Amino acid sequence: MIAHLFNAPLGETETAVGVGTVGSSEAIMLAGLAFKRKWQNKRRAEGKPFDKPNIVTGANVQVCWEKFARYFEVELKEVKLREGYYVMDPEQAVEMVDENTICVAAILGSTLNGEFEDVKLLNDLLVLKNKETGLDVPIHVDAASGGFIAPFIYPELEWDFRLPQVKSINVSGHKYGLVYAGIGWVVWRNKEDLPDELIFHINYLGADQPTFTLNFSKGSSQVIAQYYQLIRLGHEGYRNVMENCRENMIVLREGLEKTGRFSIVSKDEGIPLVAFSLKDNSSHTEFEISEMLRRYGWIVPAYTMPANAEHITVLRVVIREDFSRTLAERLVMDIEKVMHELDELPSRVIHKISLGEVKSEDNGDNMVVTVKKSDIEKPIEINVKKSDKPIFC
Ligand SMILES: Cc1ncc(COP(=O)(O)O)c(C=O)c1O
């Protein structure tokens, strides 16, 4: 059912295969291993070195990709972000591809701002590069969240097995698959995309059982729950849930825009979430908002973007099935209250400087912070009282 949802070729000659996992992290480890082994086998057969595999991703990838790279000894080549562009740039990604690249990983729904990466453009550029160089670099789509959103509300968007270079896709059942935590899925386009030697066959449970997972035993309740949800809700039911999430996302986004205090960093097409930053002229920080919202019962994380956009901080609210319109309106009201409270407080932001080298020196009751930047002649020296609890961002 899931392979079908991702438009996998399910015919006589090509038949998708897949496994259930604990979540997208395990699914990604397995997909990464399959790419690594396939690349190694090809290189070995060609008599070429196969000891320096690499993988190309955006700097915005979820930590599981860094885990995969470190645990399974694959170099992670990250396309850096920039202010205003928080996903992997397909052109830069394809430029980074070389003969040691086992795959390019694209995300359908960046964890940080929900934005869909342009898998179609990546596919087209990679097809060209493969043609020019004789390489055959594949694509994996990390659709942890988007895999249960795009098929229902953006059916025209080409991101899945409709694109020839996409060889495997993962999705979390416990995100928009609407199941409790502990279920993920990975699907390969073809049996040939999953090297046979990674699959173990055991028979001690009474019949031949092929297994390709990191853990062996696992509860079946999540698999049954996923099956139940798919049968119970059907295509139409999932579409209604996702449309509803999107509508509530718009209510929240518009409410935040109306306050005039925030810039929206998420996109309309993507995961139904709102990622937002304070406007430049603000004398407070996103971390203070996050901290104060806890008093109203909200846990809204504030975090900095990865390289090279570390100077941008965002707050993020993910809209799930049970986040109603009433809750969205209440959250806007509570954020407004927090903003009024913050306006009454002295600013803890002493200086806003982007991308500089910062050094601090303890000086009794005071702290001296020196900031050096390549585009200013003299370093800026800021003397602050420690009792003011200054925040540097
Ligand atoms: C894009 C992306 N990939 C992978 C993961 C890891 O998923 P899981 O928590 O199911 O292991 C996440 C989780 O936040 C994610 O957002």
The ligand as a Gaussian input file, in Angstrom:
#p B3LYP/6-31G(d) Opt

LIG

0 1
 C       13.389000      14.669000       7.853000
 C       13.533000      13.680000       8.970000
 N       14.214000      12.546000       8.759000
 C       14.341000      11.614000       9.728000
 C       13.801000      11.802000      10.970000
 C       13.965000      10.731000      12.016000
 O       12.748000      10.074000      12.144000
 P       12.392000       9.048000      13.322000
 O       12.176000       9.906000      14.525000
 O       11.145000       8.406000      12.825000
 O       13.528000       8.108000      13.496000
 C       13.071000      12.970000      11.238000
 C       12.486000      13.190000      12.591000
 O       12.269000      14.265000      13.040000
 C       12.931000      13.931000      10.212000
 O       12.254000      15.069000      10.417000

